[in-house]
Amino acid sequence: MILFFLGIGGIGMSALARYYHRRGDHVSGYDRTPSPLTAELVAEGINVVFDDDPALLPDTVDLVVYTPAVPTETRLFQACVERGITMKKRAQVLGDLTHGHRCIAIAGSHGKTTTTTLVAHLLHSSKVGCSAFLGGISKNYDSNLIIDEQSDYVVVEADEYDRSFLQLHPHIAVITATDPDHLDIYGSHEAMMDAYIQFAAQVDADGMLLFKQGIFRTLDGDEYFEYGDHDHHDHDHHEAHHHTRLATPLSTYTAQGVEADYYAINVRNYGGNLFFDLRTPDGVLFDLELDGAPLVNVENAVAAAAVALRCGVDQFELRHGLKTFAGVRRRFDYRIRTKDLIYIDDYAHHPEEIARTIESVRYLYPGKRIVGIFQPHLYSRTRDLADQFAQVLATLDEIIMLPIYPAREKPILGVTSSMVLRKVDSMSKYLCTPDQALELLPALCPDIVLTLGAGDIDRLVPRIEQLLTSLSD
């Protein structure tokens, strides 16, 4: 089969491209700009072009896979339409590939990439095994794709953007968070919640739906779901919109809380490693260890462990898997870790994610001065969450703000990085270009440097790493 990918440099798109290429299909694609990921694809033998000239489209194409991030007015997109080539969205292709397999899908407005990658690692490093399409580069496998011909489990990151996750019909689903996001697509938080409920309703009746305790409560504290066997509700109410009865067994998890089915107790930090005990419906597993992990990974590990145990991973495999999990590139990613200086790069681009990253750094390294470099992602998200961004950025000791990364969007009048920065209650704040940020950084004498954001701030990371390394030599 001959496939062409529009937006091949995207994290989800590149995993699909790698899968078909590994399978022996002819794969090529287009992306707007070169990146480390497109360089890796080229090195693996996949042809990538960066000009949207229709002449660069292969003469014969069986399927074009595209992402909503590529504008429909792109000349290559238009050429595919005019030639009548079969075109499918990335989410549709992922849905096709997982059909007929035991799909484990992890959704949520944050936490899903780390949880997906951890579930994949726990299964892959055990007798159970799995294939996986990840939303980040696993540092254990140096890839966003794992293939296991022997296992029927396929672990995937379920993306709520553009309602993509509704293409999936999982055997097991995890929902990590339902904070308002992608309101440019949904219009309201309520509409977004409706999509999550529809996703939950698509889980196999003999499977499992696992979600973080409390994320399906309405503003008045009521629950969206009815709970099968241990129903918390008065049945007179179940006709209401927010009482959706699911055929799938429900389980809840949380980092630390006694009401959930799975939760951590006795969480402690020894020398930058986290230890905790895991309480499950079947008993307690003591002294589980996460190496160099942020505090939020305890919560991700609880969810991943619940899935792994459900799939037949034994407690010895679970211990080994958690301890050997190296994390995900750009997710609390240690770039420098010395006695005098810590540099962590993180994909956090939602206020809640940024808050959790900063909280984890403060927990692991109390009393240290943190300089944060943040690049907002999308004009619409910056507009919708400006006050929340300002509030959370104010918890940094020094704030360096880069211009907004537009991704798929056109500018919105009055929505800029300086608009957010003006709202930040701090005197130590700077608006910079990437080059200016590099010049400013040494003058701020940081103990800890954090880069935050989902745009092209990743191009700045190696330059910051090089700069900080040269200063400490």
C-alpha positions as a Python dict, from the first residue, in 0.01 Angstrom:
ca = {
    (1, 'M'): (0, 0, 0),
    (2, 'I'): (120, 355, -78),
    (3, 'L'): (42, 609, 198),
    (4, 'F'): (103, 982, 219),
    (5, 'F'): (81, 1164, 555),
    (6, 'L'): (-19, 1531, 572),
    (7, 'G'): (138, 1653, 896),
    (8, 'I'): (374, 1355, 931),
    (9, 'G'): (585, 1535, 1194),
    (10, 'G'): (301, 1528, 1449),
    (11, 'I'): (355, 1291, 1740),
    (12, 'G'): (46, 1078, 1666),
    (13, 'M'): (96, 1090, 1289),
    (14, 'S'): (460, 980, 1309),
    (15, 'A'): (366, 672, 1514),
    (16, 'L'): (121, 565, 1240),
    (17, 'A'): (378, 639, 968),
    (18, 'R'): (635, 427, 1153),
    (19, 'Y'): (382, 143, 1189),
    (20, 'Y'): (302, 125, 817),
    (21, 'H'): (668, 168, 722),
    (22, 'R'): (766, -116, 959),
    (23, 'R'): (490, -327, 801),
    (24, 'G'): (654, -286, 461),
    (25, 'D'): (417, -29, 305),
    (26, 'H'): (548, 266, 103),
    (27, 'V'): (524, 571, 332),
    (28, 'S'): (603, 938, 266),
    (29, 'G'): (465, 1266, 393),
    (30, 'Y'): (462, 1643, 431),
    (31, 'D'): (518, 1872, 725),
    (32, 'R'): (545, 2248, 750),
    (33, 'T'): (886, 2258, 916),
    (34, 'P'): (1173, 2017, 986),
    (35, 'S'): (1203, 1893, 1345),
    (36, 'P'): (1402, 1631, 1537),
    (37, 'L'): (1110, 1392, 1483),
    (38, 'T'): (1101, 1440, 1103),
    (39, 'A'): (1480, 1390, 1102),
    (40, 'E'): (1429, 1056, 1279),
    (41, 'L'): (1164, 952, 1022),
    (42, 'V'): (1400, 1039, 735),
    (43, 'A'): (1679, 839, 903),
    (44, 'E'): (1441, 541, 920),
    (45, 'G'): (1387, 561, 543),
    (46, 'I'): (1063, 762, 523),
    (47, 'N'): (1064, 1046, 267),
    (48, 'V'): (946, 1377, 418),
    (49, 'V'): (892, 1701, 220),
    (50, 'F'): (853, 2051, 365),
    (51, 'D'): (708, 2229, 61),
    (52, 'D'): (333, 2196, -6),
    (53, 'D'): (393, 2175, -382),
    (54, 'P'): (138, 1928, -530),
    (55, 'A'): (412, 1804, -768),
    (56, 'L'): (576, 1637, -465),
    (57, 'L'): (278, 1404, -418),
    (58, 'P'): (360, 1050, -542),
    (59, 'D'): (200, 953, -876),
    (60, 'T'): (1, 677, -707),
    (61, 'V'): (-141, 708, -357),
    (62, 'D'): (-378, 453, -199),
    (63, 'L'): (-448, 648, 120),
    (64, 'V'): (-381, 998, 251),
    (65, 'V'): (-377, 1025, 630),
    (66, 'Y'): (-422, 1379, 757),
    (67, 'T'): (-443, 1569, 1083),
    (68, 'P'): (-675, 1863, 1160),
    (69, 'A'): (-356, 2062, 1235),
    (70, 'V'): (-295, 2086, 857),
    (71, 'P'): (-520, 2359, 709),
    (72, 'T'): (-756, 2240, 435),
    (73, 'E'): (-638, 2529, 213),
    (74, 'T'): (-287, 2376, 199),
    (75, 'R'): (-210, 2312, -169),
    (76, 'L'): (-121, 1946, -105),
    (77, 'F'): (-452, 1893, 76),
    (78, 'Q'): (-641, 2050, -214),
    (79, 'A'): (-447, 1839, -465),
    (80, 'C'): (-543, 1518, -279),
    (81, 'V'): (-910, 1620, -286),
    (82, 'E'): (-895, 1707, -658),
    (83, 'R'): (-729, 1375, -744),
    (84, 'G'): (-1002, 1188, -558),
    (85, 'I'): (-757, 1006, -333),
    (86, 'T'): (-906, 825, -32),
    (87, 'M'): (-843, 1050, 270),
    (88, 'K'): (-880, 957, 637),
    (89, 'K'): (-816, 1148, 957),
    (90, 'R'): (-546, 1013, 1184),
    (91, 'A'): (-806, 921, 1448),
    (92, 'Q'): (-1006, 716, 1196),
    (93, 'V'): (-696, 520, 1092),
    (94, 'L'): (-610, 453, 1456),
    (95, 'G'): (-967, 334, 1513),
    (96, 'D'): (-935, 97, 1214),
    (97, 'L'): (-603, -43, 1338),
    (98, 'T'): (-728, -113, 1691),
    (99, 'H'): (-1056, -269, 1573),
    (100, 'G'): (-1068, -640, 1657),
    (101, 'H'): (-790, -609, 1919),
    (102, 'R'): (-805, -554, 2294),
    (103, 'C'): (-765, -178, 2286),
    (104, 'I'): (-654, 4, 2601),
    (105, 'A'): (-726, 375, 2550),
    (106, 'I'): (-612, 651, 2785),
    (107, 'A'): (-794, 985, 2757),
    (108, 'G'): (-791, 1308, 2959),
    (109, 'S'): (-708, 1676, 2937),
    (110, 'H'): (-372, 1606, 3103),
    (111, 'G'): (-173, 1309, 3228),
    (112, 'K'): (-268, 1087, 2936),
    (113, 'T'): (70, 1070, 2759),
    (114, 'T'): (266, 962, 3067),
    (115, 'T'): (-8, 721, 3175),
    (116, 'T'): (-32, 570, 2824),
    (117, 'T'): (345, 526, 2804),
    (118, 'L'): (361, 376, 3153),
    (119, 'V'): (78, 129, 3079),
    (120, 'A'): (262, 28, 2759),
    (121, 'H'): (591, -19, 2950),
    (122, 'L'): (428, -223, 3228),
    (123, 'L'): (262, -457, 2976),
    (124, 'H'): (551, -473, 2729),
    (125, 'S'): (807, -555, 3001),
    (126, 'S'): (582, -833, 3138),
    (127, 'K'): (461, -1168, 3005),
    (128, 'V'): (138, -997, 2885),
    (129, 'G'): (303, -780, 2614),
    (130, 'C'): (138, -515, 2396),
    (131, 'S'): (168, -298, 2089),
    (132, 'A'): (135, 77, 2147),
    (133, 'F'): (75, 405, 1968),
    (134, 'L'): (202, 673, 2205),
    (135, 'G'): (151, 1049, 2222),
    (136, 'G'): (512, 1108, 2324),
    (137, 'I'): (856, 955, 2277),
    (138, 'S'): (913, 685, 2539),
    (139, 'K'): (1262, 718, 2685),
    (140, 'N'): (1267, 341, 2746),
    (141, 'Y'): (1212, 259, 2377),
    (142, 'D'): (1325, 586, 2215),
    (143, 'S'): (1008, 575, 2004),
    (144, 'N'): (635, 648, 2004),
    (145, 'L'): (561, 304, 1860),
    (146, 'I'): (586, -45, 2013),
    (147, 'I'): (497, -352, 1806),
    (148, 'D'): (435, -697, 1958),
    (149, 'E'): (297, -953, 1712),
    (150, 'Q'): (225, -1201, 1995),
    (151, 'S'): (0, -984, 2212),
    (152, 'D'): (-361, -889, 2137),
    (153, 'Y'): (-338, -573, 2353),
    (154, 'V'): (-297, -237, 2179),
    (155, 'V'): (-234, 64, 2403),
    (156, 'V'): (-326, 403, 2253),
    (157, 'E'): (-347, 763, 2361),
    (158, 'A'): (-707, 876, 2307),
    (159, 'D'): (-709, 1239, 2193),
    (160, 'E'): (-1014, 1449, 2280),
    (161, 'Y'): (-923, 1721, 2029),
    (162, 'D'): (-1174, 1728, 1741),
    (163, 'R'): (-1360, 1442, 1921),
    (164, 'S'): (-1095, 1207, 1780),
    (165, 'F'): (-1130, 956, 2064),
    (166, 'L'): (-1486, 873, 1955),
    (167, 'Q'): (-1329, 663, 1677),
    (168, 'L'): (-1213, 417, 1945),
    (169, 'H'): (-1408, 132, 2105),
    (170, 'P'): (-1178, 27, 2388),
    (171, 'H'): (-1174, -289, 2595),
    (172, 'I'): (-1024, -87, 2882),
    (173, 'A'): (-1039, 293, 2906),
    (174, 'V'): (-877, 535, 3149),
    (175, 'I'): (-989, 897, 3187),
    (176, 'T'): (-731, 1102, 3378),
    (177, 'A'): (-885, 1452, 3385),
    (178, 'T'): (-1172, 1655, 3240),
    (179, 'D'): (-1053, 2013, 3289),
    (180, 'P'): (-1191, 2254, 3026),
    (181, 'D'): (-974, 2246, 2712),
    (182, 'H'): (-1018, 2266, 2334),
    (183, 'L'): (-1314, 2498, 2384),
    (184, 'D'): (-1246, 2621, 2028),
    (185, 'I'): (-1385, 2282, 1923),
    (186, 'Y'): (-1644, 2212, 2193),
    (187, 'G'): (-1777, 2560, 2265),
    (188, 'S'): (-1843, 2479, 2632),
    (189, 'H'): (-1716, 2259, 2914),
    (190, 'E'): (-2055, 2083, 2919),
    (191, 'A'): (-2023, 1988, 2551),
    (192, 'M'): (-1673, 1855, 2620),
    (193, 'M'): (-1808, 1645, 2910),
    (194, 'D'): (-2074, 1502, 2677),
    (195, 'A'): (-1796, 1379, 2447),
    (196, 'Y'): (-1615, 1211, 2739),
    (197, 'I'): (-1939, 1041, 2843),
    (198, 'Q'): (-1991, 917, 2487),
    (199, 'F'): (-1631, 784, 2487),
    (200, 'A'): (-1699, 607, 2818),
    (201, 'A'): (-2015, 450, 2674),
    (202, 'Q'): (-1808, 293, 2392),
    (203, 'V'): (-1604, 75, 2630),
    (204, 'D'): (-1669, -302, 2605),
    (205, 'A'): (-1929, -430, 2849),
    (206, 'D'): (-1682, -697, 2969),
    (207, 'G'): (-1398, -445, 2994),
    (208, 'M'): (-1320, -174, 3248),
    (209, 'L'): (-1363, 201, 3272),
    (210, 'L'): (-1117, 356, 3517),
    (211, 'F'): (-1136, 727, 3593),
    (212, 'K'): (-991, 969, 3843),
    (213, 'Q'): (-1213, 1008, 4145),
    (214, 'G'): (-1429, 1319, 4129),
    (215, 'I'): (-1375, 1421, 3765),
    (216, 'F'): (-1732, 1332, 3669),
    (217, 'R'): (-1901, 1543, 3937),
    (218, 'T'): (-2124, 1825, 3826),
    (219, 'L'): (-2092, 2175, 3973),
    (220, 'D'): (-2351, 2087, 4237),
    (221, 'G'): (-2147, 1782, 4343),
    (222, 'D'): (-2367, 1524, 4170),
    (223, 'E'): (-2223, 1237, 3963),
    (224, 'Y'): (-2254, 1198, 3586),
    (225, 'F'): (-2250, 818, 3603),
    (226, 'E'): (-2449, 556, 3784),
    (227, 'Y'): (-2225, 296, 3944),
    (228, 'G'): (-2365, -48, 3866),
    (229, 'D'): (-2328, -260, 4181),
    (230, 'H'): (-2239, 13, 4432),
    (231, 'D'): (-2475, 280, 4306),
    (232, 'H'): (-2441, 603, 4503),
    (233, 'H'): (-2762, 757, 4376),
    (234, 'D'): (-3131, 779, 4423),
    (235, 'H'): (-3280, 595, 4121),
    (236, 'D'): (-3560, 853, 4090),
    (237, 'H'): (-3300, 1086, 3941),
    (238, 'H'): (-3141, 863, 3682),
    (239, 'E'): (-3339, 1011, 3394),
    (240, 'A'): (-3139, 1333, 3439),
    (241, 'H'): (-2876, 1418, 3179),
    (242, 'H'): (-2588, 1365, 3419),
    (243, 'H'): (-2687, 1014, 3531),
    (244, 'T'): (-2562, 799, 3245),
    (245, 'R'): (-2590, 427, 3314),
    (246, 'L'): (-2297, 234, 3165),
    (247, 'A'): (-2283, -138, 3097),
    (248, 'T'): (-1908, -135, 3167),
    (249, 'P'): (-1781, -199, 3523),
    (250, 'L'): (-1651, 129, 3671),
    (251, 'S'): (-1345, 177, 3891),
    (252, 'T'): (-1200, 497, 4036),
    (253, 'Y'): (-845, 589, 4127),
    (254, 'T'): (-666, 878, 4289),
    (255, 'A'): (-318, 968, 4411),
    (256, 'Q'): (-420, 967, 4777),
    (257, 'G'): (-779, 920, 4891),
    (258, 'V'): (-967, 655, 5078),
    (259, 'E'): (-1287, 647, 4872),
    (260, 'A'): (-1133, 531, 4542),
    (261, 'D'): (-1092, 167, 4432),
    (262, 'Y'): (-718, 221, 4371),
    (263, 'Y'): (-509, 475, 4559),
    (264, 'A'): (-161, 542, 4697),
    (265, 'I'): (-77, 569, 5065),
    (266, 'N'): (242, 654, 5249),
    (267, 'V'): (395, 852, 4959),
    (268, 'R'): (752, 958, 5036),
    (269, 'N'): (1054, 1112, 4868),
    (270, 'Y'): (1401, 960, 4919),
    (271, 'G'): (1679, 1134, 4730),
    (272, 'G'): (1456, 1238, 4441),
    (273, 'N'): (1290, 894, 4404),
    (274, 'L'): (929, 843, 4507),
    (275, 'F'): (802, 545, 4709),
    (276, 'F'): (439, 457, 4782),
    (277, 'D'): (207, 174, 4884),
    (278, 'L'): (-77, 87, 4646),
    (279, 'R'): (-416, -6, 4789),
    (280, 'T'): (-628, -211, 4548),
    (281, 'P'): (-962, -395, 4590),
    (282, 'D'): (-750, -712, 4641),
    (283, 'G'): (-511, -576, 4904),
    (284, 'V'): (-202, -357, 4943),
    (285, 'L'): (126, -365, 4746),
    (286, 'F'): (399, -213, 4961),
    (287, 'D'): (704, -2, 4870),
    (288, 'L'): (656, 56, 4498),
    (289, 'E'): (929, 283, 4358),
    (290, 'L'): (940, 548, 4084),
    (291, 'D'): (1283, 667, 3976),
    (292, 'G'): (1330, 1047, 3957),
    (293, 'A'): (961, 1104, 3898),
    (294, 'P'): (742, 1410, 3959),
    (295, 'L'): (478, 1387, 4231),
    (296, 'V'): (200, 1367, 3971),
    (297, 'N'): (347, 1039, 3846),
    (298, 'V'): (221, 869, 4162),
    (299, 'E'): (-130, 933, 4035),
    (300, 'N'): (-38, 820, 3681),
    (301, 'A'): (128, 508, 3827),
    (302, 'V'): (-184, 420, 4029),
    (303, 'A'): (-394, 429, 3710),
    (304, 'A'): (-135, 238, 3504),
    (305, 'A'): (-91, -25, 3777),
    (306, 'A'): (-469, -78, 3798),
    (307, 'V'): (-478, -147, 3421),
    (308, 'A'): (-169, -370, 3430),
    (309, 'L'): (-306, -581, 3717),
    (310, 'R'): (-638, -613, 3533),
    (311, 'C'): (-450, -742, 3225),
    (312, 'G'): (-264, -1010, 3422),
    (313, 'V'): (67, -843, 3509),
    (314, 'D'): (188, -996, 3838),
    (315, 'Q'): (313, -789, 4131),
    (316, 'F'): (683, -870, 4065),
    (317, 'E'): (653, -757, 3702),
    (318, 'L'): (464, -449, 3822),
    (319, 'R'): (740, -354, 4070),
    (320, 'H'): (1009, -399, 3807),
    (321, 'G'): (810, -206, 3544),
    (322, 'L'): (746, 94, 3771),
    (323, 'K'): (1108, 110, 3891),
    (324, 'T'): (1252, 89, 3536),
    (325, 'F'): (1013, 343, 3378),
    (326, 'A'): (1239, 612, 3233),
    (327, 'G'): (958, 853, 3147),
    (328, 'V'): (862, 1036, 2831),
    (329, 'R'): (1060, 1288, 2633),
    (330, 'R'): (932, 1640, 2719),
    (331, 'R'): (735, 1510, 3022),
    (332, 'F'): (922, 1618, 3337),
    (333, 'D'): (1228, 1541, 3126),
    (334, 'Y'): (1556, 1589, 3314),
    (335, 'R'): (1809, 1750, 3077),
    (336, 'I'): (2060, 1846, 3347),
    (337, 'R'): (2062, 1692, 3695),
    (338, 'T'): (2367, 1792, 3898),
    (339, 'K'): (2426, 1900, 4257),
    (340, 'D'): (2424, 2268, 4159),
    (341, 'L'): (2175, 2284, 3873),
    (342, 'I'): (1856, 2112, 3760),
    (343, 'Y'): (1707, 2164, 3412),
    (344, 'I'): (1369, 2003, 3343),
    (345, 'D'): (1180, 2030, 3014),
    (346, 'D'): (804, 1974, 3026),
    (347, 'Y'): (520, 1974, 2772),
    (348, 'A'): (278, 2134, 3022),
    (349, 'H'): (60, 2382, 2831),
    (350, 'H'): (-260, 2396, 3042),
    (351, 'P'): (-265, 2590, 3373),
    (352, 'E'): (-346, 2274, 3568),
    (353, 'E'): (-50, 2089, 3414),
    (354, 'I'): (187, 2380, 3479),
    (355, 'A'): (69, 2398, 3842),
    (356, 'R'): (137, 2028, 3891),
    (357, 'T'): (482, 2050, 3734),
    (358, 'I'): (580, 2342, 3957),
    (359, 'E'): (431, 2165, 4261),
    (360, 'S'): (641, 1855, 4183),
    (361, 'V'): (961, 2061, 4150),
    (362, 'R'): (891, 2237, 4482),
    (363, 'Y'): (827, 1899, 4649),
    (364, 'L'): (1145, 1737, 4515),
    (365, 'Y'): (1369, 2043, 4557),
    (366, 'P'): (1237, 2260, 4843),
    (367, 'G'): (1382, 2607, 4880),
    (368, 'K'): (1538, 2626, 4531),
    (369, 'R'): (1491, 2924, 4296),
    (370, 'I'): (1297, 2829, 3986),
    (371, 'V'): (1323, 3015, 3656),
    (372, 'G'): (1040, 2915, 3420),
    (373, 'I'): (1039, 2975, 3043),
    (374, 'F'): (685, 2941, 2908),
    (375, 'Q'): (554, 2945, 2551),
    (376, 'P'): (172, 2967, 2533),
    (377, 'H'): (13, 2729, 2281),
    (378, 'L'): (-284, 2851, 2072),
    (379, 'Y'): (-444, 3196, 2075),
    (380, 'S'): (-784, 3053, 2176),
    (381, 'R'): (-646, 2864, 2478),
    (382, 'T'): (-447, 3170, 2586),
    (383, 'R'): (-760, 3386, 2560),
    (384, 'D'): (-986, 3137, 2743),
    (385, 'L'): (-744, 3063, 3028),
    (386, 'A'): (-544, 3388, 3059),
    (387, 'D'): (-631, 3447, 3426),
    (388, 'Q'): (-546, 3089, 3523),
    (389, 'F'): (-213, 3106, 3336),
    (390, 'A'): (-127, 3432, 3516),
    (391, 'Q'): (-212, 3283, 3854),
    (392, 'V'): (1, 2971, 3812),
    (393, 'L'): (299, 3148, 3649),
    (394, 'A'): (313, 3381, 3950),
    (395, 'T'): (425, 3082, 4160),
    (396, 'L'): (760, 3078, 3975),
    (397, 'D'): (1050, 3284, 4111),
    (398, 'E'): (1134, 3427, 3766),
    (399, 'I'): (910, 3412, 3458),
    (400, 'I'): (1032, 3433, 3099),
    (401, 'M'): (743, 3443, 2853),
    (402, 'L'): (785, 3365, 2482),
    (403, 'P'): (543, 3469, 2205),
    (404, 'I'): (234, 3249, 2151),
    (405, 'Y'): (281, 2943, 1928),
    (406, 'P'): (-19, 2957, 1691),
    (407, 'A'): (-20, 2593, 1568),
    (408, 'R'): (-333, 2565, 1352),
    (409, 'E'): (-479, 2905, 1446),
    (410, 'K'): (-482, 3255, 1303),
    (411, 'P'): (-409, 3546, 1544),
    (412, 'I'): (-690, 3681, 1763),
    (413, 'L'): (-691, 4057, 1809),
    (414, 'G'): (-552, 4159, 2149),
    (415, 'V'): (-449, 3804, 2250),
    (416, 'T'): (-73, 3806, 2313),
    (417, 'S'): (181, 3681, 2564),
    (418, 'S'): (212, 4032, 2707),
    (419, 'M'): (-165, 4028, 2778),
    (420, 'V'): (-108, 3731, 3012),
    (421, 'L'): (214, 3872, 3155),
    (422, 'R'): (39, 4196, 3256),
    (423, 'K'): (-196, 3987, 3473),
    (424, 'V'): (91, 3806, 3652),
    (425, 'D'): (131, 3930, 4009),
    (426, 'S'): (512, 3935, 4012),
    (427, 'M'): (791, 4186, 3954),
    (428, 'S'): (1024, 3917, 3812),
    (429, 'K'): (875, 3871, 3466),
    (430, 'Y'): (1016, 3917, 3118),
    (431, 'L'): (876, 3903, 2765),
    (432, 'C'): (1143, 3764, 2529),
    (433, 'T'): (1212, 3611, 2193),
    (434, 'P'): (1389, 3273, 2216),
    (435, 'D'): (1728, 3437, 2144),
    (436, 'Q'): (1667, 3704, 2410),
    (437, 'A'): (1571, 3431, 2660),
    (438, 'L'): (1908, 3264, 2607),
    (439, 'E'): (2086, 3595, 2672),
    (440, 'L'): (1881, 3666, 2986),
    (441, 'L'): (1896, 3322, 3149),
    (442, 'P'): (2254, 3335, 3290),
    (443, 'A'): (2184, 3673, 3453),
    (444, 'L'): (1898, 3520, 3658),
    (445, 'C'): (2135, 3271, 3831),
    (446, 'P'): (1880, 2987, 3852),
    (447, 'D'): (1897, 2681, 4078),
    (448, 'I'): (1634, 2515, 3859),
    (449, 'V'): (1532, 2594, 3501),
    (450, 'L'): (1195, 2480, 3368),
    (451, 'T'): (1090, 2501, 3003),
    (452, 'L'): (712, 2472, 2962),
    (453, 'G'): (488, 2453, 2655),
    (454, 'A'): (362, 2243, 2365),
    (455, 'G'): (479, 2452, 2068),
    (456, 'D'): (824, 2472, 1909),
    (457, 'I'): (989, 2553, 2243),
    (458, 'D'): (1141, 2205, 2205),
    (459, 'R'): (1380, 2356, 1945),
    (460, 'L'): (1513, 2582, 2222),
    (461, 'V'): (1578, 2296, 2465),
    (462, 'P'): (1913, 2172, 2325),
    (463, 'R'): (2038, 2533, 2307),
    (464, 'I'): (1945, 2594, 2673),
    (465, 'E'): (2106, 2264, 2772),
    (466, 'Q'): (2426, 2357, 2590),
    (467, 'L'): (2429, 2706, 2743),
    (468, 'L'): (2373, 2585, 3100),
    (469, 'T'): (2633, 2307, 3061),
    (470, 'S'): (2893, 2557, 2936),
    (471, 'L'): (2822, 2790, 3231),
    (472, 'S'): (2874, 2513, 3485),
    (473, 'D'): (3201, 2388, 3329),
}
